[in-house]
Amino acid sequence: MPTLKPALSSFSDPQAVARYSEGPARQVPGFHAVQQMALLLLAESVPSDGRVLVLGAGGGLELKVFAEAQPGWRFVGVDPSAEMLKLADATLGNLASRVDLREGYVDTAPEGPFDGATCLLTLHFLDAVERLHTLKELRRRLRPGAPLVVAHHSFPQGADEKTRWLGRYAAFAVSSGIPASSARSAIDAIGSRLPVLSPEADAALLREAGFDRIELFYAGFTFKGWVAYGAS
């Protein structure tokens, strides 16, 4: 996935990886609540001995939340960064015995079938073509009717709207303790380098990939989250 690799270069920097757990809670409104909501949405459908695919698993934060709450679930976690997977293994501690961590992209994931899947704070790194491919491959690996939970940057792409929403994102980051200069750099990078889509375009890609019952469960400034189900 050539578009994704440059955007993720910082996740291969050991020092940046070591600081990773400090960032999301200050940059993503309701970061911990998103993980908890993803868990609850999965638990509506995933059986007590279910198998869950976590794409973009580096760091292991959501894997730890899921594994602690559901002792019978087993997981496959996939991420392109070896450094982030090392962090995930350390984050999981003794929970790591229930998680198969794999370096790579969606095509690296086992064929399944899985009882559920998540992809949190990851799809905004992919352009529309790569994103559709990823969603199709996730759908193909899920049991019919199994849930997919996604959350990522998704906001209107008109010039004025884009400026307004990125300003709100920066204001949240500054209010959470991020230096103003860092927040400005972040919105410059998001605006110029990330292939962010509008919420309408994101929902349309989920439908095109073969998902139905697409429901918005989370909206936090520039971030949106959906749960969708593999068509039966």
ZAKOL-168805 format. One record per residue (C-alpha): residue number from 0; residue in three letters; chain; x, y, z. Coordinates in pm, whole numbers. Layout:
# residues N
[drenlo NUM,"Ala","A",[X,Y,Z]]
...
This chain:
# residues 232
[drenlo 0,"Met","A",[0,0,0]]
[drenlo 1,"Pro","A",[232,280,-118]]
[drenlo 2,"Thr","A",[11,569,-5]]
[drenlo 3,"Leu","A",[-7,442,351]]
[drenlo 4,"Lys","A",[363,382,415]]
[drenlo 5,"Pro","A",[486,746,413]]
[drenlo 6,"Ala","A",[198,856,635]]
[drenlo 7,"Leu","A",[292,593,893]]
[drenlo 8,"Ser","A",[665,658,897]]
[drenlo 9,"Ser","A",[650,807,1249]]
[drenlo 10,"Phe","A",[513,477,1380]]
[drenlo 11,"Ser","A",[848,316,1297]]
[drenlo 12,"Asp","A",[1039,569,1510]]
[drenlo 13,"Pro","A",[1107,397,1848]]
[drenlo 14,"Gln","A",[1094,727,2038]]
[drenlo 15,"Ala","A",[763,827,1879]]
[drenlo 16,"Val","A",[624,481,1948]]
[drenlo 17,"Ala","A",[728,503,2313]]
[drenlo 18,"Arg","A",[522,822,2346]]
[drenlo 19,"Tyr","A",[224,684,2153]]
[drenlo 20,"Ser","A",[-5,611,2447]]
[drenlo 21,"Glu","A",[13,977,2560]]
[drenlo 22,"Gly","A",[-124,1120,2236]]
[drenlo 23,"Pro","A",[-463,973,2142]]
[drenlo 24,"Ala","A",[-645,1066,2462]]
[drenlo 25,"Arg","A",[-543,1429,2412]]
[drenlo 26,"Gln","A",[-616,1438,2040]]
[drenlo 27,"Val","A",[-928,1220,2002]]
[drenlo 28,"Pro","A",[-1240,1339,2185]]
[drenlo 29,"Gly","A",[-1369,1052,2398]]
[drenlo 30,"Phe","A",[-1078,825,2303]]
[drenlo 31,"His","A",[-1128,577,2587]]
[drenlo 32,"Ala","A",[-1506,588,2543]]
[drenlo 33,"Val","A",[-1465,495,2175]]
[drenlo 34,"Gln","A",[-1278,180,2279]]
[drenlo 35,"Gln","A",[-1547,98,2536]]
[drenlo 36,"Met","A",[-1825,157,2284]]
[drenlo 37,"Ala","A",[-1645,-61,2028]]
[drenlo 38,"Leu","A",[-1628,-337,2288]]
[drenlo 39,"Leu","A",[-1999,-311,2364]]
[drenlo 40,"Leu","A",[-2093,-310,1996]]
[drenlo 41,"Leu","A",[-1884,-621,1935]]
[drenlo 42,"Ala","A",[-2029,-794,2241]]
[drenlo 43,"Glu","A",[-2382,-757,2102]]
[drenlo 44,"Ser","A",[-2295,-1020,1839]]
[drenlo 45,"Val","A",[-1964,-1190,1915]]
[drenlo 46,"Pro","A",[-2007,-1514,2114]]
[drenlo 47,"Ser","A",[-1829,-1568,2445]]
[drenlo 48,"Asp","A",[-1566,-1780,2269]]
[drenlo 49,"Gly","A",[-1547,-1557,1961]]
[drenlo 50,"Arg","A",[-1256,-1464,1739]]
[drenlo 51,"Val","A",[-1199,-1095,1663]]
[drenlo 52,"Leu","A",[-977,-929,1402]]
[drenlo 53,"Val","A",[-820,-595,1502]]
[drenlo 54,"Leu","A",[-674,-409,1204]]
[drenlo 55,"Gly","A",[-435,-128,1296]]
[drenlo 56,"Ala","A",[-360,-301,1626]]
[drenlo 57,"Gly","A",[-22,-144,1698]]
[drenlo 58,"Gly","A",[5,-11,2052]]
[drenlo 59,"Gly","A",[-241,-271,2178]]
[drenlo 60,"Leu","A",[-466,-24,2358]]
[drenlo 61,"Glu","A",[-801,-149,2227]]
[drenlo 62,"Leu","A",[-680,-508,2232]]
[drenlo 63,"Lys","A",[-614,-476,2604]]
[drenlo 64,"Val","A",[-961,-328,2666]]
[drenlo 65,"Phe","A",[-1128,-606,2468]]
[drenlo 66,"Ala","A",[-922,-890,2617]]
[drenlo 67,"Glu","A",[-970,-777,2977]]
[drenlo 68,"Ala","A",[-1347,-752,2936]]
[drenlo 69,"Gln","A",[-1397,-1074,2738]]
[drenlo 70,"Pro","A",[-1176,-1354,2874]]
[drenlo 71,"Gly","A",[-1309,-1607,2621]]
[drenlo 72,"Trp","A",[-1232,-1405,2310]]
[drenlo 73,"Arg","A",[-923,-1466,2100]]
[drenlo 74,"Phe","A",[-772,-1206,1869]]
[drenlo 75,"Val","A",[-562,-1149,1561]]
[drenlo 76,"Gly","A",[-399,-806,1561]]
[drenlo 77,"Val","A",[-249,-672,1238]]
[drenlo 78,"Asp","A",[-33,-361,1198]]
[drenlo 79,"Pro","A",[233,-250,944]]
[drenlo 80,"Ser","A",[474,-127,1212]]
[drenlo 81,"Ala","A",[700,-377,1387]]
[drenlo 82,"Glu","A",[777,-118,1655]]
[drenlo 83,"Met","A",[408,-65,1728]]
[drenlo 84,"Leu","A",[353,-440,1753]]
[drenlo 85,"Lys","A",[635,-460,2010]]
[drenlo 86,"Leu","A",[452,-194,2208]]
[drenlo 87,"Ala","A",[126,-390,2172]]
[drenlo 88,"Asp","A",[292,-701,2311]]
[drenlo 89,"Ala","A",[426,-505,2609]]
[drenlo 90,"Thr","A",[89,-335,2665]]
[drenlo 91,"Leu","A",[-94,-668,2667]]
[drenlo 92,"Gly","A",[136,-835,2919]]
[drenlo 93,"Asn","A",[-6,-1174,3018]]
[drenlo 94,"Leu","A",[-306,-1116,2789]]
[drenlo 95,"Ala","A",[-74,-1155,2489]]
[drenlo 96,"Ser","A",[-118,-1533,2496]]
[drenlo 97,"Arg","A",[-466,-1482,2348]]
[drenlo 98,"Val","A",[-350,-1248,2071]]
[drenlo 99,"Asp","A",[-181,-1340,1744]]
[drenlo 100,"Leu","A",[10,-1026,1638]]
[drenlo 101,"Arg","A",[102,-1002,1269]]
[drenlo 102,"Glu","A",[304,-739,1084]]
[drenlo 103,"Gly","A",[141,-622,762]]
[drenlo 104,"Tyr","A",[-183,-497,614]]
[drenlo 105,"Val","A",[-529,-646,574]]
[drenlo 106,"Asp","A",[-405,-905,323]]
[drenlo 107,"Thr","A",[-176,-1038,598]]
[drenlo 108,"Ala","A",[-475,-1130,815]]
[drenlo 109,"Pro","A",[-589,-1493,821]]
[drenlo 110,"Glu","A",[-888,-1581,605]]
[drenlo 111,"Gly","A",[-1113,-1625,909]]
[drenlo 112,"Pro","A",[-1402,-1641,939]]
[drenlo 113,"Phe","A",[-1402,-1394,1228]]
[drenlo 114,"Asp","A",[-1694,-1316,1456]]
[drenlo 115,"Gly","A",[-1618,-944,1453]]
[drenlo 116,"Ala","A",[-1356,-687,1358]]
[drenlo 117,"Thr","A",[-1241,-336,1442]]
[drenlo 118,"Cys","A",[-1036,-75,1262]]
[drenlo 119,"Leu","A",[-986,227,1487]]
[drenlo 120,"Leu","A",[-793,543,1393]]
[drenlo 121,"Thr","A",[-654,376,1082]]
[drenlo 122,"Leu","A",[-870,414,771]]
[drenlo 123,"His","A",[-799,788,739]]
[drenlo 124,"Phe","A",[-446,691,626]]
[drenlo 125,"Leu","A",[-588,519,317]]
[drenlo 126,"Asp","A",[-711,680,-2]]
[drenlo 127,"Ala","A",[-1054,580,-132]]
[drenlo 128,"Val","A",[-925,296,-351]]
[drenlo 129,"Glu","A",[-711,144,-77]]
[drenlo 130,"Arg","A",[-986,199,177]]
[drenlo 131,"Leu","A",[-1242,16,-34]]
[drenlo 132,"His","A",[-1001,-274,-84]]
[drenlo 133,"Thr","A",[-941,-291,292]]
[drenlo 134,"Leu","A",[-1312,-286,371]]
[drenlo 135,"Lys","A",[-1385,-556,114]]
[drenlo 136,"Glu","A",[-1112,-776,258]]
[drenlo 137,"Leu","A",[-1245,-720,611]]
[drenlo 138,"Arg","A",[-1595,-810,492]]
[drenlo 139,"Arg","A",[-1465,-1125,322]]
[drenlo 140,"Arg","A",[-1305,-1241,648]]
[drenlo 141,"Leu","A",[-1621,-1194,859]]
[drenlo 142,"Arg","A",[-1901,-1439,921]]
[drenlo 143,"Pro","A",[-2231,-1331,762]]
[drenlo 144,"Gly","A",[-2390,-1069,987]]
[drenlo 145,"Ala","A",[-2074,-1015,1194]]
[drenlo 146,"Pro","A",[-1997,-657,1308]]
[drenlo 147,"Leu","A",[-1721,-424,1193]]
[drenlo 148,"Val","A",[-1650,-120,1411]]
[drenlo 149,"Val","A",[-1454,166,1254]]
[drenlo 150,"Ala","A",[-1361,514,1375]]
[drenlo 151,"His","A",[-1132,771,1213]]
[drenlo 152,"His","A",[-1108,1128,1082]]
[drenlo 153,"Ser","A",[-1416,1199,870]]
[drenlo 154,"Phe","A",[-1553,1548,818]]
[drenlo 155,"Pro","A",[-1695,1771,540]]
[drenlo 156,"Gln","A",[-1443,1845,268]]
[drenlo 157,"Gly","A",[-1568,2180,140]]
[drenlo 158,"Ala","A",[-1295,2443,189]]
[drenlo 159,"Asp","A",[-1474,2650,455]]
[drenlo 160,"Glu","A",[-1611,2347,638]]
[drenlo 161,"Lys","A",[-1275,2175,635]]
[drenlo 162,"Thr","A",[-1104,2479,785]]
[drenlo 163,"Arg","A",[-1371,2513,1052]]
[drenlo 164,"Trp","A",[-1358,2148,1162]]
[drenlo 165,"Leu","A",[-979,2133,1166]]
[drenlo 166,"Gly","A",[-980,2446,1381]]
[drenlo 167,"Arg","A",[-1209,2272,1627]]
[drenlo 168,"Tyr","A",[-981,1968,1630]]
[drenlo 169,"Ala","A",[-684,2192,1709]]
[drenlo 170,"Ala","A",[-877,2373,1983]]
[drenlo 171,"Phe","A",[-961,2042,2149]]
[drenlo 172,"Ala","A",[-598,1930,2136]]
[drenlo 173,"Val","A",[-476,2258,2290]]
[drenlo 174,"Ser","A",[-742,2239,2562]]
[drenlo 175,"Ser","A",[-616,1887,2640]]
[drenlo 176,"Gly","A",[-257,2001,2688]]
[drenlo 177,"Ile","A",[-107,1978,2338]]
[drenlo 178,"Pro","A",[116,2282,2260]]
[drenlo 179,"Ala","A",[-52,2521,2016]]
[drenlo 180,"Ser","A",[238,2492,1772]]
[drenlo 181,"Ser","A",[201,2113,1767]]
[drenlo 182,"Ala","A",[-174,2142,1715]]
[drenlo 183,"Arg","A",[-119,2377,1420]]
[drenlo 184,"Ser","A",[134,2136,1269]]
[drenlo 185,"Ala","A",[-114,1852,1315]]
[drenlo 186,"Ile","A",[-398,2022,1131]]
[drenlo 187,"Asp","A",[-161,2128,852]]
[drenlo 188,"Ala","A",[-58,1763,812]]
[drenlo 189,"Ile","A",[-417,1635,829]]
[drenlo 190,"Gly","A",[-536,1892,579]]
[drenlo 191,"Ser","A",[-258,1835,327]]
[drenlo 192,"Arg","A",[-144,1473,370]]
[drenlo 193,"Leu","A",[-431,1258,496]]
[drenlo 194,"Pro","A",[-687,1142,236]]
[drenlo 195,"Val","A",[-981,1221,465]]
[drenlo 196,"Leu","A",[-1330,1160,325]]
[drenlo 197,"Ser","A",[-1663,1313,414]]
[drenlo 198,"Pro","A",[-1895,1109,640]]
[drenlo 199,"Glu","A",[-2126,1050,343]]
[drenlo 200,"Ala","A",[-1839,911,135]]
[drenlo 201,"Asp","A",[-1723,690,423]]
[drenlo 202,"Ala","A",[-2071,539,465]]
[drenlo 203,"Ala","A",[-2096,486,89]]
[drenlo 204,"Leu","A",[-1767,291,87]]
[drenlo 205,"Leu","A",[-1896,64,364]]
[drenlo 206,"Arg","A",[-2205,-11,154]]
[drenlo 207,"Glu","A",[-1996,-68,-160]]
[drenlo 208,"Ala","A",[-1775,-310,33]]
[drenlo 209,"Gly","A",[-2076,-527,115]]
[drenlo 210,"Phe","A",[-2181,-402,458]]
[drenlo 211,"Asp","A",[-2535,-314,558]]
[drenlo 212,"Arg","A",[-2709,-185,873]]
[drenlo 213,"Ile","A",[-2452,95,878]]
[drenlo 214,"Glu","A",[-2501,302,1194]]
[drenlo 215,"Leu","A",[-2316,609,1319]]
[drenlo 216,"Phe","A",[-2236,555,1688]]
[drenlo 217,"Tyr","A",[-1977,826,1753]]
[drenlo 218,"Ala","A",[-1906,1182,1645]]
[drenlo 219,"Gly","A",[-1627,1384,1806]]
[drenlo 220,"Phe","A",[-1532,1697,1609]]
[drenlo 221,"Thr","A",[-1330,1564,1310]]
[drenlo 222,"Phe","A",[-1377,1198,1410]]
[drenlo 223,"Lys","A",[-1668,969,1326]]
[drenlo 224,"Gly","A",[-1737,606,1410]]
[drenlo 225,"Trp","A",[-1968,350,1253]]
[drenlo 226,"Val","A",[-2076,-4,1322]]
[drenlo 227,"Ala","A",[-2170,-206,1013]]
[drenlo 228,"Tyr","A",[-2255,-569,951]]
[drenlo 229,"Gly","A",[-2146,-810,682]]
[drenlo 230,"Ala","A",[-2440,-872,452]]
[drenlo 231,"Ser","A",[-2591,-1216,511]]
